[in-house]
Amino acid sequence: MTKIGFVGLGIMGKPMAKNLVKAGEDVTVYDFKQASIDELVSVGAKAAKSGKEAAQNADVIFTMVPNSPNVEAALFNEGGIAEGLTAGNTVIDMSSINPLASQGFAKRLAKLNVGFLDAPVSGGEPKAIDGSIAIMVGGEKDLFDKFKDLLGIMGGTVTYVGAVGAGNTTKLANQVIVALNIAAVSEGFSLAEKAGLDPELVFKAIHTGLAGSTVMDAKVPKIVNRDFTPGFRVDLHIKDLQNALDTSHSLHVSLPLTSEVMEILQAVKNDGNGSDDHSAIAKYYEKINDITISKK
């Protein structure tokens, strides 16, 4: 049995850690929120009082936190994971962060003879709960092979995409495509709503055709039912697109549509909807067109 430390029990991390526990793994968890730790303990995890304690006696340590600075703090702050590591350990960061930051963390951990994989995920809370998220992994291939089955407990697909940083670059590409899809769905359904059509019937007519997508299937029902409880928050998608734009600038890649959707997301946030699900992109279109995309 692999001894696991898991740091970060938010919307995604909590169900992912639960799936490891339910699979019979030896899991020690830490989070700033005691209630989240208690919830994991109630299903069989062990509690730690710090990242350092979560890492002690663990073979592999997972991190699942919001952004690059949070990963750095979890790893290297006083009482952090690095203080509890021993040579031969592996850190698997499942956060969605800047690929350059992943590469920097890998170099710092290598000095401790600790391995590193960047393994961000896609699928949102529902897929994290049922263990069907997509996991994209960067790092040394032998480390990937060693932990692929363990990652598979949390994910429906686990794909090796290249060296350290490749996982997060792949995730950024994913987030660009998801954001543009939600905007396209919102734009198309705004047209249908303004024309007086029933959005549910429009969805039924087109979702199995070429315009159909996983995004459409997941987000149109939330929009028409006015259910913006977060599976993935607007604030976090802003973070991801900022990382995508920062990375694109460093690579001299032009992402004009990403820049436009970033401005839409900022407008949604400025209207007080930063904690909504990213399907709230539709609210921008509703505001500028004086409509509400909802059930008839």
C-alpha positions as CSV (number, residue, x, y, z in Angstrom):
1,M,0.0,0.0,0.0
2,T,1.3,3.4,-1.0
3,K,1.5,6.0,1.9
4,I,0.0,9.2,0.6
5,G,0.0,12.8,1.8
6,F,-2.7,15.1,0.3
7,V,-2.6,18.8,0.7
8,G,-5.5,21.0,-0.5
9,L,-9.1,19.9,0.1
10,G,-11.1,22.4,-1.9
11,I,-13.9,21.8,-4.4
12,M,-11.7,19.4,-6.4
13,G,-9.1,18.1,-3.9
14,K,-11.7,16.9,-1.4
15,P,-13.5,14.4,-3.6
16,M,-10.2,13.3,-5.2
17,A,-8.7,12.6,-1.8
18,K,-11.9,10.8,-0.8
19,N,-11.6,8.5,-3.8
20,L,-8.1,7.5,-2.7
21,V,-9.3,6.7,0.8
22,K,-12.3,4.7,-0.6
23,A,-9.8,2.7,-2.7
24,G,-8.1,1.6,0.5
25,E,-5.1,3.8,0.3
26,D,-3.3,5.1,3.3
27,V,-4.0,8.8,3.1
28,T,-2.9,11.7,5.4
29,V,-4.6,15.0,4.6
30,Y,-4.0,18.7,5.4
31,D,-5.9,21.9,4.6
32,F,-6.3,25.3,6.1
33,K,-9.9,24.5,6.8
34,Q,-10.3,22.1,9.8
35,A,-13.8,21.1,8.6
36,S,-12.4,19.8,5.4
37,I,-9.8,17.7,7.3
38,D,-12.6,16.4,9.6
39,E,-14.7,15.4,6.6
40,L,-11.9,13.3,5.2
41,V,-11.1,11.7,8.6
42,S,-14.8,10.7,8.8
43,V,-14.3,8.5,5.7
44,G,-11.0,7.0,6.8
45,A,-8.1,9.5,6.2
46,K,-5.6,10.5,8.8
47,A,-5.3,14.1,9.9
48,A,-2.1,16.3,9.7
49,K,-1.5,19.6,11.4
50,S,0.7,20.9,8.6
51,G,2.0,20.2,5.1
52,K,5.2,19.0,6.8
53,E,3.3,16.5,8.9
54,A,1.3,15.3,5.9
55,A,4.6,14.6,4.0
56,Q,6.3,12.8,6.8
57,N,6.3,9.0,6.3
58,A,4.6,9.5,2.9
59,D,5.9,8.0,-0.3
60,V,4.1,10.4,-2.5
61,I,2.5,13.8,-1.7
62,F,-0.3,15.3,-3.8
63,T,-1.0,19.0,-3.8
64,M,-4.3,20.6,-5.1
65,V,-4.4,24.3,-4.5
66,P,-5.5,27.4,-6.5
67,N,-2.4,28.8,-8.2
68,S,1.4,29.0,-8.5
69,P,2.0,31.1,-5.3
70,N,-0.2,28.7,-3.3
71,V,1.8,25.7,-4.5
72,E,5.1,27.4,-3.6
73,A,3.7,28.3,-0.2
74,A,2.5,24.7,0.4
75,L,5.8,23.3,-0.6
76,F,8.4,25.7,0.8
77,N,6.9,27.9,3.5
78,E,7.8,27.3,7.1
79,G,6.0,24.0,8.1
80,G,5.5,23.2,4.5
81,I,5.8,19.9,2.6
82,A,9.5,20.3,1.8
83,E,10.4,20.1,5.5
84,G,8.8,16.7,5.7
85,L,10.2,15.2,2.6
86,T,13.0,12.6,2.3
87,A,15.1,11.6,-0.6
88,G,13.2,9.3,-3.0
89,N,9.8,10.9,-2.3
90,T,7.7,12.2,-5.2
91,V,5.5,15.4,-5.2
92,I,2.6,15.3,-7.7
93,D,1.1,18.7,-8.1
94,M,-2.5,18.5,-9.5
95,S,-3.1,22.2,-9.3
96,S,-3.6,24.2,-12.5
97,I,-0.6,26.7,-12.6
98,N,1.9,28.3,-14.8
99,P,4.1,25.7,-16.5
100,L,7.2,27.7,-15.8
101,A,6.4,27.6,-12.1
102,S,6.1,23.8,-12.3
103,Q,9.5,23.6,-13.9
104,G,11.0,25.8,-11.1
105,F,9.4,23.7,-8.4
106,A,10.8,20.5,-10.0
107,K,14.3,22.0,-10.0
108,R,14.1,23.0,-6.3
109,L,12.8,19.6,-5.3
110,A,15.5,17.8,-7.4
111,K,18.1,19.3,-5.1
112,L,16.4,17.3,-2.3
113,N,16.4,14.2,-4.5
114,V,12.6,14.4,-4.7
115,G,10.8,13.7,-7.9
116,F,8.0,15.9,-9.3
117,L,5.1,15.5,-11.7
118,D,2.7,18.3,-12.8
119,A,-0.7,16.6,-13.2
120,P,-3.5,19.1,-13.6
121,V,-7.1,17.9,-14.1
122,S,-10.2,18.7,-16.1
123,G,-13.8,17.8,-15.6
124,G,-15.0,19.9,-12.6
125,E,-16.5,18.8,-9.3
126,P,-18.9,16.2,-10.7
127,K,-16.2,14.2,-12.4
128,A,-13.9,14.7,-9.4
129,I,-16.6,13.1,-7.3
130,D,-17.2,10.1,-9.6
131,G,-13.5,9.7,-10.3
132,S,-13.7,10.4,-14.0
133,I,-11.6,13.5,-14.4
134,A,-9.1,13.8,-17.2
135,I,-5.5,14.0,-15.8
136,M,-2.7,15.3,-18.0
137,V,0.8,14.6,-16.7
138,G,4.3,16.1,-17.2
139,G,7.6,14.8,-15.8
140,E,9.9,11.9,-16.1
141,K,8.3,9.0,-17.8
142,D,9.4,6.4,-15.2
143,L,7.8,8.4,-12.5
144,F,4.6,8.6,-14.5
145,D,4.6,4.9,-15.0
146,K,5.2,4.3,-11.3
147,F,2.1,6.4,-10.3
148,K,-0.2,6.0,-13.2
149,D,-2.4,3.5,-11.5
150,L,-2.6,5.6,-8.4
151,L,-3.7,8.6,-10.5
152,G,-6.2,6.3,-12.2
153,I,-8.1,6.0,-8.9
154,M,-8.9,9.7,-9.2
155,G,-9.3,9.9,-13.0
156,G,-11.0,8.3,-15.9
157,T,-8.1,9.1,-18.2
158,V,-4.4,9.6,-17.2
159,T,-2.3,10.7,-20.1
160,Y,1.5,11.4,-20.2
161,V,2.1,14.5,-22.3
162,G,5.8,15.2,-21.9
163,A,8.4,16.7,-19.6
164,V,7.7,18.8,-16.5
165,G,5.4,21.7,-17.4
166,A,3.7,19.8,-20.3
167,G,0.9,18.8,-18.0
168,N,0.0,22.4,-17.2
169,T,0.6,23.6,-20.8
170,T,-2.0,21.0,-21.9
171,K,-4.3,22.1,-19.1
172,L,-4.0,25.8,-20.3
173,A,-4.9,24.7,-23.8
174,N,-7.9,22.9,-22.3
175,Q,-9.0,25.9,-20.4
176,V,-8.7,28.2,-23.4
177,I,-11.0,25.8,-25.4
178,V,-13.5,25.4,-22.6
179,A,-13.8,29.2,-22.1
180,L,-14.3,29.8,-25.8
181,N,-16.9,27.0,-25.9
182,I,-18.9,28.5,-23.1
183,A,-18.8,31.9,-24.8
184,A,-19.9,30.4,-28.1
185,V,-22.7,28.6,-26.4
186,S,-23.8,31.8,-24.6
187,E,-23.6,33.7,-27.9
188,G,-25.6,31.2,-29.9
189,F,-28.3,30.8,-27.2
190,S,-28.6,34.6,-26.8
191,L,-29.6,34.7,-30.5
192,A,-32.2,32.0,-29.9
193,E,-33.5,33.7,-26.8
194,K,-33.8,37.0,-28.5
195,A,-35.7,35.4,-31.3
196,G,-38.2,34.0,-28.8
197,L,-37.2,30.4,-29.0
198,D,-37.3,27.9,-26.2
199,P,-33.6,27.3,-25.3
200,E,-34.4,23.8,-24.1
201,L,-35.8,22.9,-27.5
202,V,-32.8,24.5,-29.2
203,F,-30.5,22.5,-27.1
204,K,-32.4,19.3,-27.9
205,A,-32.2,20.1,-31.6
206,I,-28.5,20.8,-31.8
207,H,-26.6,19.2,-29.0
208,T,-26.1,15.9,-30.9
209,G,-25.0,17.6,-34.1
210,L,-21.7,19.2,-35.0
211,A,-22.1,22.1,-32.6
212,G,-22.6,19.7,-29.7
213,S,-19.9,19.3,-27.1
214,T,-19.2,18.2,-23.5
215,V,-19.3,21.9,-22.6
216,M,-22.7,22.4,-24.2
217,D,-24.1,19.3,-22.4
218,A,-22.8,20.4,-19.1
219,K,-23.4,24.2,-19.2
220,V,-26.7,24.8,-21.1
221,P,-28.8,23.0,-18.4
222,K,-27.1,25.1,-15.7
223,I,-27.8,28.3,-17.7
224,V,-31.5,27.6,-18.5
225,N,-32.1,26.5,-14.9
226,R,-30.4,29.5,-13.5
227,D,-28.1,27.3,-11.5
228,F,-24.7,29.0,-11.2
229,T,-23.5,27.0,-8.2
230,P,-19.8,26.5,-9.0
231,G,-18.4,23.3,-10.5
232,F,-15.6,25.6,-11.6
233,R,-15.6,29.3,-10.5
234,V,-15.3,32.3,-12.7
235,D,-12.4,33.5,-10.5
236,L,-10.4,30.3,-11.2
237,H,-11.0,30.5,-14.9
238,I,-9.7,34.0,-14.9
239,K,-6.6,32.7,-13.1
240,D,-6.2,30.0,-15.7
241,L,-6.6,32.3,-18.7
242,Q,-4.1,34.7,-17.1
243,N,-1.6,31.9,-16.9
244,A,-2.4,31.0,-20.5
245,L,-1.8,34.5,-21.7
246,D,1.4,34.9,-19.7
247,T,2.6,31.6,-21.1
248,S,1.6,32.6,-24.7
249,H,3.5,35.9,-24.4
250,S,6.6,34.1,-23.2
251,L,6.3,31.8,-26.3
252,H,5.4,34.7,-28.6
253,V,2.0,33.1,-29.4
254,S,-1.0,35.2,-30.3
255,L,-4.3,34.2,-28.6
256,P,-6.8,37.0,-29.6
257,L,-10.0,35.1,-28.7
258,T,-8.6,34.1,-25.3
259,S,-7.9,37.8,-24.6
260,E,-11.5,38.6,-25.6
261,V,-13.0,36.0,-23.3
262,M,-10.7,37.1,-20.5
263,E,-12.4,40.6,-20.8
264,I,-15.8,38.9,-20.7
265,L,-14.9,37.0,-17.5
266,Q,-13.5,40.2,-15.9
267,A,-16.8,41.9,-16.6
268,V,-18.7,39.0,-15.1
269,K,-16.5,39.2,-12.0
270,N,-16.9,43.0,-11.8
271,D,-20.7,42.4,-11.7
272,G,-20.2,40.4,-8.5
273,N,-20.3,37.0,-10.0
274,G,-16.7,35.8,-9.5
275,S,-17.8,32.9,-7.3
276,D,-20.3,31.7,-9.8
277,D,-19.8,28.7,-12.1
278,H,-18.0,29.8,-15.3
279,S,-21.3,29.1,-17.1
280,A,-22.0,32.6,-15.8
281,I,-20.3,33.9,-18.9
282,A,-23.9,33.7,-20.2
283,K,-24.7,36.6,-17.8
284,Y,-22.5,38.9,-19.8
285,Y,-24.4,38.2,-23.0
286,E,-27.7,38.5,-21.1
287,K,-26.7,41.9,-19.8
288,I,-25.6,43.4,-23.1
289,N,-28.7,42.0,-24.9
290,D,-31.3,42.6,-22.2
291,I,-32.4,39.0,-22.1
292,T,-32.5,36.0,-19.7
293,I,-31.7,32.6,-21.2
294,S,-34.1,30.4,-19.2
295,K,-36.9,27.8,-19.4
296,K,-40.1,28.9,-21.1
